[in-house]
Amino acid sequence: MTKVMQAIMLNLLGLGLISISVTDMFMAYVKPVMKIPLLVTGTVIVILAVLWFVDAVRDRSKAGRDGGDDHAHRHREPMSAWFLLVPAVILFFAAPPALGAYDAARAEGNSVPVVVSEDYELPLPEGDPVPIRVTDFVIRTIDSGGATVLDREVQLTGFVTPDPAGGWWLARQSMSCCAADAQPVRVKIAGAPDDWAEPAAETWVTVTGTWLPENLAISGSTVPIPTLAVSGIEAIEPPASPYE
């Protein structure tokens, strides 16, 4: 692989990072706070690619003045360098979607990430229903015996995940840093009206309800799946940031 091709591939990779950073696409892989670092990284890569291309053109010009390009041929990179093109191609043409119901349905119980909201131990704000993250709700149900959510009406947003045992879960992927460390967090839905008895997987909904102080036990689970008695369900558009 010539230096010119290396510069082109490096440029494609940088442009790929910039393209997903200026849209909401990057939030399928990392947290929203990573937008600026991604933009900076992509910009730096593009600048390096341009400098590398200029250097390659100068080398070719020098080789031409010296009467040949044998020197350049002797220093070509191995064919494995072409694998550098794979990330750029994926970003432009085959970017994978965010983790969803397929992954969540195959998890055993809930896996709460190491980094969670710092205010889950505080009492919920006055007035019901209270909007709350799915992850925080799950943690509150096992912290202090669920005292902060007992007899409180909460509002959770997530996607539908069919329960193999019947019914469905409201789920959300909770991440500490990026999609690679995302863990599915689920809430069992009870008392859904007939038209929500078997909603399609991946449907995004906002659910209002109260916690039933009993947990759905799953073998091997370190964090049980709480049950929510619903009083209302509303279908919504998928949020820009699918992770918590």
C-alpha positions as CSV (number, residue, x, y, z in Angstrom):
1,M,0.0,0.0,0.0
2,T,1.4,3.4,-1.0
3,K,1.5,6.4,1.2
4,V,-1.1,8.1,-1.0
5,M,-3.6,5.2,-0.3
6,Q,-2.7,5.4,3.4
7,A,-3.5,9.1,3.4
8,I,-6.8,8.4,1.6
9,M,-7.9,5.8,4.1
10,L,-6.9,7.9,7.1
11,N,-8.9,10.8,5.6
12,L,-12.0,8.5,5.2
13,L,-11.7,7.4,8.8
14,G,-11.5,11.0,10.0
15,L,-14.4,12.1,7.8
16,G,-16.4,9.1,9.2
17,L,-15.9,10.3,12.8
18,I,-16.9,13.8,11.8
19,S,-20.0,12.7,9.9
20,I,-21.4,10.7,12.9
21,S,-20.5,13.4,15.4
22,V,-22.4,16.2,13.6
23,T,-25.5,14.1,13.7
24,D,-27.1,12.0,16.4
25,M,-25.6,8.8,15.1
26,F,-22.7,8.8,17.5
27,M,-25.0,8.4,20.4
28,A,-25.7,4.8,19.3
29,Y,-22.1,4.0,20.4
30,V,-21.0,6.5,23.1
31,K,-22.5,9.0,25.6
32,P,-23.6,12.5,24.4
33,V,-20.6,14.1,26.3
34,M,-18.3,12.4,23.8
35,K,-19.5,14.6,20.9
36,I,-16.7,17.2,21.1
37,P,-13.9,14.7,21.7
38,L,-15.1,12.8,18.6
39,L,-15.2,15.9,16.5
40,V,-11.7,16.9,17.6
41,T,-10.4,13.4,17.0
42,G,-11.9,13.3,13.5
43,T,-10.6,16.8,12.6
44,V,-7.1,15.9,13.8
45,I,-7.1,12.6,11.8
46,V,-8.2,14.6,8.6
47,I,-5.4,17.1,9.2
48,L,-2.8,14.3,9.6
49,A,-4.2,12.6,6.5
50,V,-3.7,15.8,4.5
51,L,-0.2,16.2,5.8
52,W,0.6,12.6,5.0
53,F,-0.8,13.0,1.4
54,V,1.4,16.1,0.9
55,D,4.4,14.2,2.1
56,A,3.6,11.3,-0.2
57,V,3.3,13.7,-3.2
58,R,6.7,15.2,-2.3
59,D,8.3,11.8,-2.1
60,R,7.0,10.9,-5.5
61,S,8.2,14.2,-7.0
62,K,11.6,13.6,-5.4
63,A,11.7,10.0,-6.7
64,G,10.9,11.3,-10.2
65,R,13.7,13.9,-10.1
66,D,16.1,11.2,-8.9
67,G,15.2,9.0,-11.9
68,G,12.8,6.4,-10.6
69,D,10.6,5.1,-7.8
70,D,12.4,2.0,-6.8
71,H,13.0,3.4,-3.3
72,A,9.2,3.8,-2.8
73,H,8.5,0.3,-4.0
74,R,10.9,-1.2,-1.5
75,H,9.1,0.5,1.3
76,R,5.5,-0.4,0.5
77,E,3.4,-1.4,3.5
78,P,2.1,-5.0,3.9
79,M,-1.3,-5.9,2.5
80,S,-2.7,-6.1,6.1
81,A,-2.7,-2.3,6.2
82,W,-5.8,-2.5,4.0
83,F,-7.7,-3.5,7.1
84,L,-7.5,0.1,8.2
85,L,-10.2,0.8,5.6
86,V,-12.7,-1.4,7.4
87,P,-13.7,1.1,10.2
88,A,-14.2,3.9,7.6
89,V,-16.4,1.6,5.4
90,I,-18.5,0.6,8.3
91,L,-19.1,4.2,9.5
92,F,-20.1,5.3,6.0
93,F,-22.1,2.3,4.7
94,A,-22.9,-0.2,7.4
95,A,-23.0,1.5,10.8
96,P,-24.6,-0.9,13.3
97,P,-27.7,0.2,15.2
98,A,-27.8,0.7,19.0
99,L,-28.2,-2.4,21.2
100,G,-31.9,-3.2,21.7
101,A,-34.4,-5.9,22.5
102,Y,-32.4,-8.8,21.0
103,D,-29.6,-8.3,23.5
104,A,-31.9,-7.4,26.4
105,A,-34.1,-10.5,25.9
106,R,-31.1,-12.8,26.3
107,A,-29.7,-11.4,29.6
108,E,-30.2,-13.0,32.9
109,G,-31.8,-10.6,35.3
110,N,-30.5,-7.0,35.4
111,S,-26.9,-5.9,35.2
112,V,-26.5,-2.5,36.7
113,P,-23.4,-0.7,35.5
114,V,-20.7,0.5,37.9
115,V,-21.4,4.2,37.1
116,V,-25.0,5.1,38.0
117,S,-26.8,8.3,38.9
118,E,-25.5,9.9,42.1
119,D,-28.9,11.0,43.3
120,Y,-30.8,7.7,43.3
121,E,-30.7,7.6,47.1
122,L,-32.4,11.0,47.4
123,P,-36.2,11.1,47.8
124,L,-38.2,11.5,44.6
125,P,-39.5,15.0,43.8
126,E,-43.0,15.9,45.0
127,G,-45.9,15.2,42.6
128,D,-46.9,12.1,40.7
129,P,-46.0,10.8,38.2
130,V,-42.3,11.3,38.6
131,P,-40.1,10.9,35.4
132,I,-37.2,8.6,36.3
133,R,-34.5,6.6,34.5
134,V,-35.1,2.9,34.2
135,T,-31.7,2.2,35.8
136,D,-32.4,4.5,38.7
137,F,-35.8,2.9,39.3
138,V,-34.3,-0.6,39.3
139,I,-31.7,0.5,41.9
140,R,-34.2,2.3,44.0
141,T,-36.3,-0.9,44.3
142,I,-33.4,-2.8,45.9
143,D,-32.0,0.1,47.9
144,S,-33.4,0.6,51.5
145,G,-36.2,-1.9,50.7
146,G,-37.5,0.3,47.9
147,A,-38.6,3.0,50.4
148,T,-38.1,5.9,47.9
149,V,-40.4,4.4,45.2
150,L,-43.0,2.6,47.4
151,D,-46.5,4.0,46.7
152,R,-45.1,6.5,44.2
153,E,-46.3,6.7,40.6
154,V,-43.3,6.9,38.3
155,Q,-42.9,7.4,34.6
156,L,-40.3,5.3,32.7
157,T,-39.2,5.5,29.1
158,G,-37.7,2.5,27.2
159,F,-38.2,-0.1,24.5
160,V,-40.4,-3.2,24.5
161,T,-38.6,-6.5,25.0
162,P,-40.8,-9.7,24.9
163,D,-40.5,-11.9,27.9
164,P,-40.2,-15.6,26.9
165,A,-42.3,-16.5,30.0
166,G,-45.1,-14.3,28.7
167,G,-45.8,-10.6,28.7
168,W,-43.0,-8.1,28.2
169,W,-40.4,-6.0,29.8
170,L,-39.7,-2.3,29.5
171,A,-35.9,-2.2,28.9
172,R,-33.1,0.3,28.5
173,Q,-29.4,-0.2,27.8
174,S,-27.3,1.4,30.5
175,M,-23.7,2.4,29.7
176,S,-20.8,3.6,31.7
177,C,-18.7,4.8,28.7
178,C,-19.6,3.2,25.4
179,A,-21.8,0.6,23.8
180,A,-19.2,-2.0,24.5
181,D,-19.9,-1.9,28.2
182,A,-23.7,-1.4,27.9
183,Q,-25.9,-3.6,30.1
184,P,-29.6,-4.2,29.7
185,V,-31.8,-3.1,32.5
186,R,-35.4,-4.3,32.5
187,V,-38.7,-3.8,34.3
188,K,-41.5,-6.3,34.2
189,I,-44.8,-4.8,33.0
190,A,-48.0,-6.0,34.8
191,G,-51.6,-5.1,34.1
192,A,-51.1,-3.8,30.6
193,P,-54.4,-3.1,28.7
194,D,-55.4,-5.6,26.0
195,D,-54.0,-3.4,23.1
196,W,-50.6,-3.5,24.8
197,A,-50.7,-7.2,25.7
198,E,-48.1,-8.1,23.1
199,P,-46.5,-5.0,21.6
200,A,-43.8,-5.3,18.9
201,A,-40.2,-5.6,20.1
202,E,-38.2,-2.4,19.9
203,T,-41.3,-0.2,20.2
204,W,-40.4,2.8,22.3
205,V,-42.9,3.7,25.0
206,T,-43.4,5.8,28.1
207,V,-45.0,3.8,30.9
208,T,-46.7,5.2,34.0
209,G,-47.3,3.0,37.0
210,T,-46.4,2.0,40.5
211,W,-43.9,-0.5,41.8
212,L,-45.2,-3.8,43.1
213,P,-43.0,-4.7,46.1
214,E,-42.1,-8.1,44.7
215,N,-39.3,-8.9,42.3
216,L,-39.2,-11.3,39.4
217,A,-36.5,-13.8,40.4
218,I,-34.3,-15.1,37.7
219,S,-31.7,-17.8,38.3
220,G,-28.1,-16.3,38.3
221,S,-29.3,-12.8,38.6
222,T,-27.4,-10.4,40.8
223,V,-30.1,-7.7,40.4
224,P,-33.7,-8.8,40.3
225,I,-36.2,-7.4,37.8
226,P,-38.8,-5.3,39.5
227,T,-42.4,-5.3,38.5
228,L,-44.4,-2.2,37.6
229,A,-48.2,-2.1,37.7
230,V,-49.0,0.2,34.8
231,S,-51.7,2.8,34.7
232,G,-50.8,4.3,31.3
233,I,-48.7,3.5,28.2
234,E,-47.9,5.8,25.4
235,A,-45.9,5.0,22.2
236,I,-43.2,7.5,21.4
237,E,-40.5,8.1,18.8
238,P,-37.1,6.6,19.6
239,P,-35.0,9.2,21.5
240,A,-31.8,10.6,20.0
241,S,-29.8,9.0,22.8
242,P,-31.0,5.4,23.2
243,Y,-28.8,4.7,26.2
244,E,-28.9,5.7,29.8
